[in-house]
C-alpha cells in the first residue's frame, strides 16, 4: 500500500513540482507550489495529463477537475496526502 514517506505532502509536492516543471519547460526551482497552475501555464490538456500521471503514480481514480478544485500544487499535495491518511 502507501507509506508515510511517499504520501507526505512535501514528497507529493516535490513530485508535482517536477511534473509541472516538465510541462511548462521550466526548472523545478522556478515552479512555486503556491502559484495557481493556470498562472504557471498549465492548460486543460496538461491538467488532464497531470491527473492521469497522478492516477498512475499512486493507483488512484482522479477526476480531472482536481486542478480546478485545488488550483495550486500545494493544495493538490495536501488533498492527496489527506486522502492517503484517510485510507490508511
PyMOL commands that set and color helices and strands:
alter all, ss='L'
color gray80, all
select helices_A, chain A and resi 9-24+28-30+37-40+44-58+66-69+73-87
alter helices_A, ss='H'
color red, helices_A
deselect
rebuild
show_as cartoon
